[in-house]
Amino acid sequence: MDAVIGRDRRIVHHAAAPPIGRASDARPFVVVVGAGIAGLAAATGLAERGVGVEVIECQEYLGGRVGGWTDALPDGTPIAMNRGFHAFFRQYYNLRQLLRRTDPQLRRMTRVDDYPLVDAQGRRDSFRRLPLTPPWNALAFAARSRTFPLHELCRLDARAAAPLAMVSVPAIYEQLDHVDAETFLRKIKFPVAARHLAFEVFSRSFFAPPAQMSAAELAAMFHIYFLGSSEGLLFDVPTSNYDTALWSPLSEYLAARGARIRTATTVTQVRAGGERTFRVHDDVGGVVDADAVVLATDVAGLRRIVADSPDLGDPDWRSRIQALRSAPPFLVHRLWLDRPVAQERPAFLATGGMPPLDNISVLDRYEDQARSWAERHNGAVVELHAYAVSEVRTPEFEREIRGQLLARLHHLYPETADARIVGEQVQWRQDCPLFGVGDHAARPPVRTPHDKLMLAGDGIRIDLPVALMERAATTGWTAANALLTQWGLSGHDLYTVPTTGRHAVLRRLAAREMSKAAIQEESV
């Protein structure tokens, strides 16, 4: 395995399917709707093979939910803004391959040395200095954890917990997608403190509380980040705002390959026909004819476009699109403070059982623009996240949530209580997909009823062990590959963590427990 992909010797290499037939002399032209990670991956995959590409993005910036832009504080000082902290884990192989197009050594990324978790009782866990190889990582974590001591392992219901040890994608969805994550963790007798601190922190990174999230997604996530990978749970973050570190360079890379990107333009409709296969309409009166289309929007955007495009798909496919759901809203509150945060504070702190706060980021520890501002003003730039917040959005409710977030910050980082807030930005969003109970079977895949229409995004089904930003990147590459093979062009190889539990002994033990459970159910 090429060292540039990752350190895990068991990385799975998914070779691109061979081209069908020979490439035509005619140059295909594709419209990619959406310039988030999925759309940019699809555009890159196509443009690198000589396909004409036009990317149409409704926002004024690239990157989607990982986009960046420039704003200003009340005194007029320009500030770098984005939608909040994102962790670029080492097992995000396909996303990292996209970023390597303009940063081969990923020098515009920096490692976050610790990822501490803290709960309302002050118990603290960390993934720092853990062994990287499973299952020793899990055992070492339990050995030193205050919320999951080793003796609690004996209390786990081995039979109910067996799927965690032998996760296989996509089989895990057949086993657990009908159960919510909270019920599953109770059933396996996972320690309450550890459940709230560890698993709830991870489940809420999907922007949903455990009671609304599929247990299959939770198990798959446990496999991707822990028992299925030896990359570890620490991660990298960009050293600069997302626009300058990631997407402006990629935009230039695409332009050099003939791709065109239009921002601040919303696609309203995709119709069959025109001079090519599809005719794409936008909200400024533009019409573009394309040989193929990749819809790489968020859930709401995809539902809207399909609803307004009667030529697309069949009734079953259209109903599956409309059944997609968005996760509850979340809030990002960024603060510019007139005094620094204590040096011992981590760059990122996750919290459990401390609603509404889910995590705290100290941006001046890793982002150049925030660091520059903090040094000039002897201050700090801090960000507070609240996931899965109530959909009530009155001014009074927002003031209450902001007050609660500040109180949590002052409790955890007491030195901030006396700091003056020089500036603040509050963002409410509700555009992340919900991975709800029973949703997986009906979730639409990359391919559609039209062989020249593809879907991409983190809400799109792909039967590989990927999640969040990596799912977006992987579906984008897959959408490009599905079109390239039809035109006689080579696709792009993909990489993932193992698609099944990596330890034969654990798999055998888990299979035995699950077999016992099946026999018991039949006898009942």
C-alpha angles and dihedrals in degrees: 000000000000108000091225091070098057146300098258110104090206097059108142115233113211104196117213115255113259117260118267108239124325127320116262123235088234114091112232118225124214133189113211112199109208131029099218121116092287095049094045091049090051092047092049093048091051099041092050089061094050098261116145110245136190118184117201117196127182095208125070091240138051129243101059109222088001093052128128135205142163124264134162139243120233090268091056096256109150113239134189111241137187138155095271146280120336125186116220101205120203092241091062088101099159094045091048090050088056091051091048089065087081101016108038095180094036090237090155087068128075131197121249103221098207140025104193123185123204132183135202091269091057094252110150133199130182139188093210118127093002119147109265099216120086134265091019090061091059093044092049091048091052092045094059100028120113091203100043110034118183094253088064088065088073091059095055116110097242093195095052092041094049095101090064090062097046104036110169122181122252095005092068089069091058089052103044114009091099092061127071118235095244093054092047094052091049090048094054089047094239109181110270095228093048091045092057096041105040111019096034090052090054096043091050089055081073085059094245135097115248092253090063098041127089114251087220090062090049092051092046090050091051088053096046097048104029128007096026100048138052093200091095131227098274118101149190131249130196115267091221137032113297095253096056097034100042121005108036090057091047091049089055090047091054093045089054087058094051099262120142124212124198119189132189088037124117122207108226104179144004115207130186115245136026122124089320134022099292138023115212119204125197137193095257093060096264123144123194126185115214139180089220141003133213114201105206101162133125119274096268092048092049092049091050096048093047092046090054094043107071093176093066124098133326128289094268094051093045091051090051090054092050091049092062112112135206121229120247116283123274134202130221116195115188120191133194106205129194095227133046127260113245112279094237093061114109122241088241131024124182120203133204128197092009104108134224091016118083102167147349125219125193099206097188088067092070115002116085097214093049091045091051092052092046092050093049093049100030085238142110141247112221131179128201123197128201114185130195094016122175114277090235105111107180120143089246092054092049091051089050093050092047091049091051092049092051091048090053091048092051091048094050097036104028093181089070093062092082095040120113116231105235093181140347139193124200122196127186116194137173107175105106119110119253115230093203132176111289095002100115100077092056097038109118117244128221094270119069135192086276114071090213097047118081135178127216136175143093090281093057121098119250120163096227130099098262133120144184113347091002091055089052092051094044094051090047093054089044092052090052091048093051090057097040094056090054090056094049093255129132118256131213126267118241131209133204142165112270113301091224138031107299100217118075094202093053090045092052093047092047092047090052092051092047091049090053090050092051092050091048092051091050092050091051 
